Amino acid sequence: LVIQGDLPLGNFLATMALIRKIGNDSVRSYETCNEILLTFIPLRNLTTMLNKSTDLQDQKRVMQRCRDVTAEILLSGRAEQGGIQRSRLYNSADMLPIRLANVSYYIRTGLPLLQDIVLQVSQGRIVGVVGPHGSGKNTF
């Protein structure tokens, strides 16, 4: 339009300056809104965390499920087959042993870090694993 003479150059430049000013103001408004939004994200996360159900409720469900499975094992007769004493299970229905048999772990180079681990620990027991630095305690 300017080249054809339909729009004076001054009007064109003034229009472009006005568009630039409006564009810059829009960008600043967007950035301000974005900063406000980012300020509220931690508050939203905190609110979400505080509204979650407690671990105690989840723990009760897990323990009940554990007791149900133990009762099922007792009723089916699989307890004696697995070497679990029936009287021990009756005294603490949710105490099942944790068993590892021939467990191995190899690092990327193909060397074994842990090899043929065999372990049985009663539930509720505290076990300490000791050994020199780099022997695989954390991996275990």
Buried (B, 14 or more C-beta within 10 A) or exposed (E): EEEEEEEEEEEEEEEEEEEEEEEEEEEEEEEEEEEEEEEEEEEEEEEEEEEEEEEEEEEEEEEEEBBEEBEEBBEEEEBEEEEBEEEEBEEEBBBBBEEEEEEEEEEEEEEEBBEEEEEEEEEEEEEEEEEEEEEBEEEB
